[in-house]
Each structure stands twice: as C-alpha cells, then as structure tokens.
C-alpha cells in the first residue's frame, strides 16, 4: 500500500466529517447538542446535487447545500431556543426528517451523474510551490478546491473562537448563559447564529459527498457519517484544530478496507472499524474526564431568561 496515496485518500474521505464536526463544535459551544447532523448533511447533499445537476453551476450547488443545512438547523433552533424543546429529541427528529426529505427529493435522480462542468471544477489542483514539497505536497496540496476551502474554514473557525470578542462571548453563552445575559450579551442571538452556521457547515459536508466524493446520487449517501461527526466533537475536545486530525483519522479508517489487498481480515470487520473505534474512543474519553477537555457546562440545557 502506497502511504502517500493512502493519506491523500484519507483527507478526501475525512473532509465531509471535518466540515460536519466544525459545524457541531459551533453548535455545542453555544450550549446546544444537535444530534441532527446526519439529517442536515443529507438535506445539504440532496439539494446541492439537485441544483448542481440542473444548473451545472458549482457555486449555486454549494450555496444551495449550505442554505439547506441552515434551514434544517433553523427548525432545530426555533424548537430548542425559542420553544425550549428537548434538544436530544429534536435532533433525532431532524435526522429522521432529513433522511426522509432526501429520499423524497432524490428519488428521481438516483444513479444519475453530475454535469462535466461540476466534475471538472472539483478536479484536484496542485498548488504552486506548496505542491512541490516532497511527500507532503502530494498529500496535502494536490487536492480539489473543496478541500482547500475546508482548510480555510478550519482557520476561520479557530480564529473566530479563540481570537475574537464574538468567540469569547460564544464561550460565555455555552458555559453560563445567565451570566452572559447579565453582561448584556444577546444569548438567543448567539445561539441562533452559531446553530445556523453549524447547520450550513453540515450541509456543506453533505454536499462534498454528492458533488465530489461520489458525484452520483444514491440513497443514504452519508452512511452514518453525521453520527461519527457528533462523536468527533468529543474526540477533538471542542477544538477545531484537533478536529482536523480526528476527521482524517476516521477518513483513513473508512477507506482502509479498499486499500488493503488480499487481506486475511474480513471486509465486513473493516467496514465496521470506524464505528468500533468511535465507541472505544468515547468510552476512553468518558473514563479520562478532565476540566480542560470537558463540554460546555450548559450543553443540552434550555435557557429561560426569566429563571435567572
């Protein structure tokens, strides 16, 4: 097995996980546990594919996917922020809704491919100078535009969370919304904005699957990746930079079965491996809890201003 090709493919397979994980990090930093990541990814995937299939415009497809994911997140936000519904139940319902909606909208295009204009737009491009770096250039800087966009998104999210006043306010909202409200931070506004951003990134992650990774529409194209993204938030300790390593690690586990030839290991076991590792990591992290890697204190708790 060629290590360089394997790592290159792991980045490709891990990119939808990375985008969805970043979106869930923003959502959970606002104090909301959204288990509807899978549903938002599916909605983004199907809308992005349909718009791309009908228009041949990659930019319109990306915008549609982000808007679709944000729409799913808006439903969740209205129910959990404004109406203070149970976050777990609402997230699970969103996943079921997204799965059904994607099946309904995509039933007429099952098996159909995208126009060449979109396939060509997302072809791998070697970056000047950076792509010439031995080994790492081929692995990291000979990718498609979507992956380069994901690199930028990681940096932007990291700067937003750690280097801006808005990021500091977001942390306050997630840790203690009553205290944040007391110092005139608009708690509900921060919750809505970050939940919608999280949904848009999840939709973008779904769109990567339908527009680039598998540019042919198929039922349940996400195949459980949204659930892995939820687990990766814990693995990354709510840190967008650590999410890169976690996503690419799981991307590698997802494709390892296709890269190992003549293996004595059952292909069914290899297919199960990403989910098995997810369970093991969650168990280990649950045992080794620390304040540094703990979740936001108000995660999963509805905030009612009149109760403070």
C-alpha positions as CSV (number, residue, x, y, z in Angstrom):
1,X,0.0,0.0,0.0
2,X,1.4,3.4,-1.0
3,X,1.4,5.6,2.1
4,X,1.2,8.9,0.2
5,X,-1.8,7.8,-1.8
6,X,-3.5,6.4,1.3
7,X,-3.1,9.7,3.2
8,X,-4.3,11.6,0.2
9,X,-7.4,9.5,0.0
10,X,-7.9,9.8,3.8
11,X,-8.1,13.6,3.5
12,X,-10.7,13.2,0.8
13,X,-12.7,10.7,2.9
14,X,-12.3,12.8,6.1
15,X,-13.3,16.2,4.6
16,X,-17.1,15.7,5.0
17,X,-16.5,14.6,8.6
18,X,-14.3,17.7,9.2
19,X,-17.0,20.1,7.9
20,X,-19.8,18.5,9.9
21,X,-17.6,18.3,13.0
22,X,-16.8,22.0,12.8
23,X,-20.4,22.8,12.5
24,X,-21.3,20.7,15.5
25,X,-18.5,22.3,17.5
26,X,-20.0,25.8,16.9
27,X,-23.5,24.5,17.9
28,X,-22.3,22.8,21.1
29,X,-20.2,25.8,22.0
30,X,-23.5,27.7,22.1
31,X,-24.8,25.2,24.6
32,X,-26.9,23.1,22.2
33,X,-26.5,19.4,21.4
34,X,-27.8,18.8,17.9
35,X,-28.0,15.1,17.0
36,X,-29.5,16.1,13.7
37,X,-26.1,16.4,11.9
38,X,-26.9,13.3,9.8
39,X,-30.2,14.8,8.7
40,X,-28.6,18.2,7.8
41,X,-25.9,16.5,5.8
42,X,-28.4,14.6,3.8
43,X,-30.5,17.7,3.1
44,X,-27.4,19.6,2.0
45,X,-26.3,16.6,-0.1
46,X,-29.5,16.3,-2.0
47,X,-30.2,20.0,-2.5
48,X,-26.6,20.6,-3.6
49,X,-26.8,17.6,-6.0
50,X,-30.2,18.7,-7.5
51,X,-29.1,22.3,-8.1
52,X,-25.7,21.1,-9.5
53,X,-27.5,18.6,-11.7
54,X,-30.0,21.1,-13.1
55,X,-27.8,24.1,-13.4
56,X,-24.3,22.8,-13.9
57,X,-23.1,25.7,-11.6
58,X,-20.9,24.6,-8.7
59,X,-21.3,27.9,-6.8
60,X,-25.1,27.6,-6.9
61,X,-24.8,24.0,-5.7
62,X,-22.6,25.0,-2.8
63,X,-24.9,27.9,-1.8
64,X,-27.9,25.6,-2.0
65,X,-26.3,23.0,0.2
66,X,-25.3,25.5,2.8
67,X,-28.8,27.1,2.8
68,X,-30.4,23.6,3.1
69,X,-28.3,22.7,6.1
70,X,-29.0,26.1,7.7
71,X,-32.7,25.5,7.1
72,X,-32.6,22.2,9.0
73,X,-30.7,24.0,11.7
74,X,-33.3,26.8,11.8
75,X,-36.0,24.3,12.5
76,X,-33.9,22.9,15.4
77,X,-33.1,26.4,16.7
78,X,-36.7,27.5,16.8
79,X,-37.8,24.4,18.7
80,X,-34.9,24.3,21.2
81,X,-34.0,28.0,21.6
82,X,-37.3,29.8,21.3
83,X,-39.7,27.0,22.4
84,X,-37.1,25.3,24.7
85,X,-38.0,21.8,23.4
86,X,-35.8,18.8,24.4
87,X,-32.6,19.0,22.4
88,X,-31.9,15.3,22.1
89,X,-35.4,14.5,20.8
90,X,-35.4,17.5,18.4
91,X,-32.1,16.5,17.0
92,X,-33.1,12.9,16.5
93,X,-36.3,14.1,14.8
94,X,-34.3,16.3,12.5
95,X,-32.2,13.3,11.4
96,X,-35.4,11.3,10.6
97,X,-36.8,14.4,8.7
98,X,-33.6,14.9,6.7
99,X,-33.4,11.2,5.8
100,X,-37.0,11.2,4.6
101,X,-36.7,14.5,2.7
102,X,-33.5,13.5,0.9
103,X,-35.1,10.2,-0.2
104,X,-38.2,12.1,-1.4
105,X,-36.3,14.8,-3.3
106,X,-33.6,12.4,-4.7
107,X,-35.8,9.6,-5.9
108,X,-36.0,10.8,-9.5
109,X,-32.2,11.3,-9.8
110,X,-31.0,8.0,-8.2
111,X,-28.0,6.8,-10.2
112,X,-27.7,9.9,-12.3
113,X,-24.3,11.8,-12.5
114,X,-23.4,15.4,-12.3
115,X,-22.6,17.5,-15.4
116,X,-19.0,17.6,-16.5
117,X,-18.8,21.3,-15.6
118,X,-19.1,20.4,-12.0
119,X,-16.8,17.4,-12.1
120,X,-14.1,19.4,-13.9
121,X,-14.5,22.3,-11.4
122,X,-13.7,20.0,-8.5
123,X,-10.8,18.1,-10.1
124,X,-7.6,18.0,-8.0
125,X,-5.3,21.0,-8.5
126,X,-1.7,21.2,-7.5
127,X,-0.9,24.4,-5.6
128,X,2.2,26.2,-6.9
129,X,5.4,25.8,-4.7
130,X,3.4,24.1,-1.9
131,X,2.6,21.2,-4.1
132,X,6.3,20.6,-4.8
133,X,7.1,19.9,-1.2
134,X,8.4,16.3,-1.0
135,X,5.7,13.8,0.1
136,X,3.5,16.4,2.0
137,X,3.0,18.4,-1.2
138,X,1.4,15.5,-3.0
139,X,-0.7,14.5,0.1
140,X,-2.0,18.0,1.3
141,X,-1.6,20.4,-1.6
142,X,-2.7,18.3,-4.6
143,X,-6.4,18.3,-3.7
144,X,-9.6,19.7,-5.0
145,X,-10.9,23.2,-4.4
146,X,-13.5,21.9,-1.9
147,X,-10.7,20.5,0.4
148,X,-8.7,23.8,0.1
149,X,-11.9,25.6,1.2
150,X,-12.1,23.2,4.2
151,X,-8.6,24.2,5.2
152,X,-9.6,27.9,5.2
153,X,-12.8,27.2,7.1
154,X,-10.8,25.5,9.9
155,X,-8.6,28.5,10.2
156,X,-11.5,30.9,10.2
157,X,-13.4,29.0,12.8
158,X,-10.3,28.7,15.0
159,X,-9.7,32.5,14.8
160,X,-13.3,33.2,15.5
161,X,-13.4,31.0,18.6
162,X,-10.1,31.9,20.1
163,X,-9.1,35.4,18.8
164,X,-12.3,37.5,18.7
165,X,-14.6,39.0,21.2
166,X,-17.5,37.2,19.5
167,X,-15.8,33.9,20.2
168,X,-15.3,34.8,23.8
169,X,-19.0,35.7,24.1
170,X,-19.9,32.4,22.4
171,X,-17.9,30.6,25.1
172,X,-19.7,32.6,27.8
173,X,-23.1,31.7,26.3
174,X,-22.2,28.0,26.3
175,X,-20.7,28.0,29.8
176,X,-23.2,30.2,31.6
177,X,-25.9,31.9,29.6
178,X,-27.4,33.6,32.6
179,X,-24.1,35.3,33.4
180,X,-23.6,36.2,29.7
181,X,-27.1,37.7,29.7
182,X,-26.3,39.7,32.8
183,X,-23.5,41.5,31.0
184,X,-25.7,42.4,28.0
185,X,-24.7,39.6,25.6
186,X,-27.7,38.7,23.4
187,X,-27.8,35.0,24.3
188,X,-30.5,33.9,21.9
189,X,-28.8,35.8,19.0
190,X,-25.5,34.0,19.6
191,X,-27.4,30.7,19.8
192,X,-29.3,31.2,16.6
193,X,-26.3,32.4,14.6
194,X,-24.0,29.6,15.7
195,X,-26.6,26.9,15.3
196,X,-27.3,28.1,11.8
197,X,-23.6,28.3,10.9
198,X,-23.3,24.8,12.2
199,X,-26.1,23.6,10.0
200,X,-24.6,25.4,7.0
201,X,-21.3,23.6,7.5
202,X,-23.1,20.2,8.0
203,X,-24.9,20.8,4.7
204,X,-21.6,21.7,3.1
205,X,-20.1,18.4,4.4
206,X,-23.0,16.5,2.8
207,X,-22.5,18.4,-0.5
208,X,-18.9,17.2,-0.6
209,X,-20.2,13.6,-0.7
210,X,-22.7,14.2,-3.5
211,X,-20.7,16.7,-5.6
212,X,-17.1,15.5,-5.3
213,X,-16.6,12.2,-3.4
214,X,-19.4,10.3,-5.1
215,X,-20.7,12.6,-7.9
216,X,-23.7,10.3,-8.4
217,X,-26.8,10.4,-6.3
218,X,-27.5,7.4,-4.1
219,X,-29.8,6.8,-1.2
220,X,-28.4,7.5,2.3
221,X,-25.2,8.9,0.8
222,X,-23.9,10.0,4.2
223,X,-23.9,6.4,5.5
224,X,-23.8,7.4,9.2
225,X,-21.0,10.0,8.9
226,X,-23.2,12.5,10.8
227,X,-23.1,10.3,13.9
228,X,-19.3,10.0,13.7
229,X,-19.1,13.8,13.4
230,X,-21.0,14.1,16.7
231,X,-18.5,11.7,18.4
232,X,-15.6,13.6,16.8
233,X,-16.6,16.7,18.6
234,X,-15.8,14.9,21.9
235,X,-12.6,13.4,20.4
236,X,-11.4,16.8,19.4
237,X,-12.3,18.3,22.8
238,X,-14.4,21.0,21.0
239,X,-11.2,22.3,19.3
240,X,-11.5,23.0,15.6
241,X,-7.7,22.3,15.0
242,X,-7.9,18.9,16.7
243,X,-10.9,18.2,14.6
244,X,-8.6,18.0,11.5
245,X,-6.6,15.1,12.9
246,X,-9.7,13.3,14.1
247,X,-11.5,13.7,10.8
248,X,-8.6,12.5,8.7
249,X,-8.0,9.6,11.1
250,X,-11.6,8.4,10.7
251,X,-11.4,9.1,7.0
252,X,-8.5,6.7,6.8
253,X,-10.4,4.1,8.8
254,X,-13.3,4.5,6.4
255,X,-11.2,3.6,3.3
256,X,-8.7,1.2,4.7
257,X,-10.7,-1.7,3.5
258,X,-10.3,-0.6,-0.1
259,X,-6.6,-0.1,0.3
260,X,-5.6,-3.4,1.9
261,X,-5.4,-6.1,-0.9
262,X,-5.5,-9.8,-0.2
263,X,-6.1,-9.2,3.4
264,X,-7.0,-12.0,5.8
265,X,-9.2,-9.6,7.7
266,X,-12.9,-9.8,6.9
267,X,-14.1,-6.8,4.8
268,X,-17.1,-6.6,7.0
269,X,-14.9,-6.0,10.0
270,X,-13.0,-3.3,8.1
271,X,-16.3,-1.7,7.2
272,X,-17.3,-1.7,10.9
273,X,-13.9,-0.4,12.1
274,X,-14.7,3.4,12.1
275,X,-17.8,2.9,14.3
276,X,-16.0,0.4,16.5
277,X,-13.1,2.9,17.1
278,X,-15.8,5.7,17.7
279,X,-17.2,3.6,20.6
280,X,-13.8,2.8,22.0
281,X,-12.7,6.5,22.0
282,X,-16.0,7.6,23.6
283,X,-15.5,5.1,26.4
284,X,-11.9,6.1,26.9
285,X,-12.7,9.8,27.0
286,X,-15.6,9.2,29.4
287,X,-13.3,7.5,31.8
288,X,-10.5,10.1,31.5
289,X,-12.6,13.2,32.0
290,X,-10.7,16.5,32.6
291,X,-11.8,20.1,33.0
292,X,-9.6,21.1,30.1
293,X,-11.4,18.7,27.7
294,X,-14.9,19.0,29.2
295,X,-18.0,20.0,27.4
296,X,-19.7,23.5,27.8
297,X,-21.4,23.5,31.1
298,X,-24.8,24.5,29.7
299,X,-24.7,21.9,26.9
300,X,-28.2,20.4,26.4
301,X,-29.9,22.7,28.9
302,X,-32.6,25.1,27.7
303,X,-32.1,28.7,28.8
304,X,-35.2,30.6,30.1
305,X,-34.3,34.2,30.8
306,X,-37.0,34.7,33.5
307,X,-35.5,31.9,35.6
308,X,-32.1,33.5,36.1
